[in-house]
Amino acid sequence: MTRTNINPFTMSDEQRLEAMIPEPRYAEIYTHRHITSSVNGAKYFDFDLLDEAMANKHNVMLPGPTGSGKTTFGRAYAAHLGVPYASIEFSGSFNYTEAVGSVTGDEKGNARFVMGKMALVIGERSVLNCAEVSLAHPKATAAIHGITDARQELYISQTGQSILKHPECLIIADYNPGYSGTSTLNEAFLNRFAYTIQWGYDAGVEDIRIGTQTKTLLDMVRNMRSLEEMDDIDISTNMMEEFVMIARGSGIGLAAQIFLNKFDTDLQASVSDALNANLWDIASDLGVDADR
C-alpha cells in the first residue's frame, strides 16, 4: 500500500476545493453560543472550543436534536477560517461515491479516480462534518474509521493508496440521540471523539434569532418541548423563525396552519389547543392581525 503526504490535485480538484470554502456571510450571520459546564458553571465560547480541538488534533461529537444548528456550527466555523467545508450524510442515503470517490474514464478513455468530497478535504486544512452517524450502516462508518483513529488516513480501495489526514482537518460528527431508527454508537467509535459537546436548543440563541418581542411564541414552544407526549419530537429554532416570517408576510393563520402541519396527526389536537390558547398574544407580540 502506497502512502503519501501529498495529495496530487489536478486543477479541477483545486477549483473544487476553492468552491467548497463557505462564503464569509455564513460566519457573519451565525449566532454564537457559550457552552456552560454543569460542573462549575464555567462558560466556553463555541469557536474557541473548535480552535482548541483543531490545535490538539481532536475530533468533535455533537449530540443534539434536529434544527439546533449542529451543521450550521461547522459551516460557520469553516467560513470564519476561510477553509473548505464538506458535509457528508451518514444516514441510509450515504453515498460512497459522493464521499470517497469513484473510478471514471477521461476524455481519452483512460481510467481515472475522481475524489469525493471527503477525500478532497481531508488532505487540507478544512472542516469535515459527518452528519447523523447514529443512522449509519457499519459499512458507512467504516469509511471514516481510518481518519478518526490513530492511522489518520483514508484508504482508497479502488487505487490501493491512502490519503493522509491533514493535521488541521477538523472532523465534526453529529447525531440525534434516542431517535427512531438510530443505533447506539459503539464505545470504540465514540472514543475517537475527544470532545463531546451536547448541542441542544439554546435559549440565548433563540432569544436573538426569534426576538424577545415574541416572548409568547418562545414560551409556548419551550413549554411544549417539556411535555412528556412531545418526547422525541423536535420543535426546532428554524420552525419558530419560519412561523414569525410567515405570520408577518402572509398572515398568522397561515403561519399557525403550516406550524401545525409539521406534526403527526396524533399530536395535532394538542398542538392546535396550544396555538388557539396563545395565538392572540403571539399576534399582539408580532404586531399582526390575529384574524388574518
C-alpha positions in Angstrom: 0.0 0.0 0.0 1.4 3.4 -1.0 1.2 6.3 1.4 1.9 9.9 0.6 1.7 13.2 2.4 1.0 15.0 -0.9 -2.4 14.8 -2.5 -1.8 15.3 -6.2 -4.7 17.6 -7.0 -5.5 18.4 -10.6 -6.5 21.9 -11.4 -10.1 20.6 -11.3 -9.6 19.4 -7.8 -8.1 22.7 -6.7 -11.1 24.5 -8.2 -13.5 22.2 -6.4 -11.7 22.8 -3.1 -11.9 26.6 -3.6 -15.6 26.3 -4.3 -16.1 24.4 -1.0 -14.9 27.4 1.0 -18.2 28.8 2.5 -18.9 32.4 1.8 -17.9 34.8 4.7 -21.6 35.7 5.3 -22.1 32.2 6.9 -19.8 33.3 9.7 -21.3 36.8 9.8 -24.9 35.7 10.3 -24.1 32.8 12.6 -25.4 33.3 16.2 -22.7 32.3 18.7 -23.4 30.5 21.9 -21.5 29.7 25.1 -21.1 26.2 26.3 -21.7 26.0 30.0 -20.1 23.4 32.3 -22.7 21.8 34.5 -19.9 21.0 37.0 -18.6 24.5 37.9 -20.6 26.8 35.7 -17.7 27.9 33.5 -18.6 29.2 30.1 -16.8 28.5 26.9 -17.2 30.4 23.6 -18.2 27.9 20.8 -15.5 28.8 18.2 -12.8 28.8 21.0 -13.7 25.1 21.6 -13.2 24.3 17.9 -9.9 26.2 17.9 -8.7 24.0 20.8 -9.9 20.8 19.1 -8.2 21.7 15.8 -4.9 22.7 17.5 -4.9 19.5 19.5 -6.0 17.3 16.6 -9.1 16.2 18.4 -12.4 15.1 16.8 -15.7 16.7 17.9 -19.0 14.9 18.5 -22.3 16.9 18.7 -25.3 15.0 20.0 -28.4 17.1 19.8 -31.9 17.4 18.3 -32.8 18.3 14.7 -32.8 22.0 13.9 -30.5 23.0 16.8 -27.8 24.3 14.4 -25.2 21.4 14.5 -24.5 21.6 10.8 -24.6 25.4 10.8 -21.9 25.5 13.5 -19.3 23.7 11.4 -20.1 25.6 8.3 -19.8 28.9 10.0 -16.5 27.9 11.6 -15.1 27.0 8.1 -16.3 30.3 6.8 -14.6 32.1 9.7 -11.3 30.3 8.9 -11.8 30.6 5.1 -11.2 26.9 4.6 -13.0 24.2 2.6 -16.1 22.6 4.2 -17.7 19.3 3.4 -20.8 17.7 5.0 -21.4 14.0 4.4 -24.8 12.5 5.2 -24.3 9.2 7.0 -27.9 8.1 7.2 -29.4 5.5 4.9 -28.7 7.8 2.0 -24.9 7.6 2.5 -23.3 7.8 -1.0 -19.8 6.2 -1.1 -19.0 7.7 -4.5 -20.0 11.2 -3.3 -18.0 10.9 -0.1 -14.9 9.0 -1.2 -14.9 8.9 -4.9 -15.1 6.6 -7.9 -13.2 5.4 -11.0 -14.3 7.0 -14.2 -13.0 7.5 -17.8 -11.3 10.6 -19.0 -11.8 12.2 -22.5 -9.3 9.7 -23.9 -11.0 6.7 -22.3 -8.3 6.2 -19.7 -9.5 5.2 -16.2 -9.0 7.8 -13.6 -10.1 8.1 -9.9 -12.2 11.1 -9.1 -12.2 12.0 -5.4 -15.4 12.6 -3.5 -15.9 15.5 -1.1 -14.4 13.7 1.9 -11.4 12.6 0.1 -10.8 16.1 -1.2 -10.9 17.9 2.1 -9.1 15.6 4.5 -5.7 16.3 2.9 -6.3 20.1 3.6 -6.8 22.4 6.5 -10.5 22.1 6.5 -13.7 21.2 8.3 -15.4 17.8 7.6 -18.9 17.3 9.0 -20.2 13.7 9.4 -24.0 14.1 9.8 -26.3 11.6 11.5 -23.7 9.0 12.3 -26.1 7.0 14.5 -28.2 6.2 11.4 -25.2 4.9 9.5 -24.7 1.4 8.3 -21.5 -0.1 9.6 -20.1 0.0 6.0 -20.6 3.7 6.1 -18.9 4.4 9.4 -16.1 2.1 8.2 -15.3 4.9 5.6 -14.2 7.2 8.4 -12.6 4.8 10.8 -9.1 5.4 9.4 -9.3 9.2 9.6 -10.7 9.2 13.1 -8.3 6.7 14.7 -4.5 6.6 15.1 -4.0 5.8 11.4 -5.1 9.3 10.4 -5.6 8.2 6.8 -8.3 7.4 4.3 -7.7 4.2 2.3 -8.9 4.3 -1.3 -9.7 0.7 -2.2 -10.0 1.5 -5.9 -6.4 2.7 -6.1 -4.7 0.9 -3.2 -3.5 4.2 -1.9 -4.1 6.2 1.2 -4.6 10.0 1.7 -3.1 11.2 4.9 -5.3 13.4 7.0 -4.1 17.0 7.3 -3.2 17.9 11.0 -5.7 20.7 10.8 -8.6 18.9 9.2 -11.2 19.2 11.9 -13.7 16.3 12.0 -17.1 17.0 13.5 -19.7 14.3 13.8 -23.3 14.7 14.9 -26.4 12.6 15.7 -29.8 12.8 17.3 -29.7 10.6 20.4 -32.6 8.3 21.0 -34.5 8.8 17.8 -36.4 6.0 15.9 -34.1 4.2 13.5 -30.9 5.2 15.3 -28.4 2.7 16.7 -26.3 3.1 19.8 -22.9 4.3 18.8 -20.3 1.8 20.0 -17.7 2.8 22.6 -14.8 2.3 20.3 -16.2 4.8 17.8 -17.2 7.3 20.5 -13.7 7.1 22.0 -12.3 8.6 18.8 -14.0 11.9 19.6 -12.2 13.6 22.5 -14.7 16.5 22.6 -18.4 15.6 23.1 -20.5 18.8 23.2 -24.2 18.5 24.0 -25.8 20.7 21.3 -29.4 21.3 22.4 -31.7 24.2 21.7 -30.1 27.3 23.2 -32.3 29.9 24.9 -29.8 32.7 24.3 -29.6 31.9 20.6 -33.4 31.7 20.2 -33.9 35.0 22.0 -31.6 36.6 19.4 -32.9 34.8 16.4 -36.6 34.7 17.1 -36.6 38.0 19.0 -37.5 38.6 22.6 -40.5 40.6 21.4 -42.0 37.2 20.5 -42.0 36.0 24.1 -45.4 34.3 23.9 -44.2 32.1 21.0 -40.9 31.3 22.7 -42.7 30.4 26.0 -45.3 28.2 24.2 -42.7 26.2 22.3 -40.5 25.8 25.4 -43.5 24.5 27.3 -44.4 22.1 24.5 -40.8 20.7 24.5 -41.1 19.9 28.1 -44.3 17.8 27.7 -44.0 14.0 28.0 -46.1 13.5 24.9 -43.5 15.5 22.9 -40.6 13.2 23.8 -38.6 12.6 20.6 -40.5 15.4 18.8 -38.3 18.3 17.7 -39.7 21.8 17.6 -36.7 23.5 16.1 -35.5 27.0 16.3 -36.0 27.1 12.5 -39.7 26.3 12.9 -40.2 29.4 15.1 -38.2 31.5 12.6 -40.5 30.3 9.8 -43.6 31.0 11.9 -42.6 34.6 12.5 -41.6 35.2 8.9 -44.9 33.7 7.5 -47.0 35.5 10.1 -45.6 38.8 9.2 -45.6 38.2 5.5 -48.8 36.2 4.8 -50.8 36.1 8.0 -50.7 34.4 11.4 -53.5 32.0 10.4 -51.3 30.5 7.6 -48.3 30.5 9.9 -50.2 28.6 12.5 -51.5 26.0 10.0 -48.1 25.4 8.5 -46.6 25.0 12.0 -49.5 22.5 12.9 -48.9 20.5 9.7 -45.3 19.7 10.8 -46.7 17.4 13.5 -48.1 13.9 13.2 -51.9 13.7 13.2 -52.0 12.1 16.7 -50.3 15.3 18.1 -52.1 17.9 16.1 -55.0 18.3 18.5 -52.7 19.1 21.4 -50.7 21.5 19.2 -53.8 23.1 17.9 -55.0 23.7 21.5 -51.7 25.4 22.4 -51.9 27.6 19.3 -55.5 28.6 20.0 -54.7 29.5 23.6 -51.7 31.7 22.6 -52.5 33.0 19.1 -53.9 36.3 20.1 -51.0 37.1 22.3 -48.5 35.9 19.7 -50.2 38.2 17.1 -50.0 41.1 19.6 -46.3 40.5 20.2 -45.6 40.4 16.4 -47.9 43.4 15.7 -50.0 41.5 13.2 -53.8 41.0 12.8 -55.0 38.0 14.9 -57.8 37.4 12.4 -55.7 37.3 9.3 
